[in-house]
């Protein structure tokens, strides 16, 4: 499963919260992914899944596990807990037959702004 975000900024926030290291992560790269217009994409809102944003993540993980197990779509768009649901994340099932329809750019290095970690921060 590939866990991504709709925006570059959203992806950076997700990396920071999940890395939980308090400094600039090293060896990070990003890619852009394109979905064909005809691709079926499942979208879910926090309101559709009671407990979606609970700290234990039981409801959100159960929903995602069901989606993955049932192979309903290659792409699932979900609310980002890091942004309180304002931004959205994109989960991609590379085992789904429609995964082959997706295209991506070449990886590019993430340009971290040192001000996120203090003025003298350097990648560690």
Secondary structure, DSSP 4 states (H G I P E B T S, - for coil): -EEEESSHHHHHHHHHHHH--SSPPSS-EE--EE--TT--EEE--GGGSTTTT-TT-HHHHHHHHHHHHHT--SEEEEE-TTTTTSSEEEEE-TTSGGGGG-EEPPPEE----GGGS-TT----
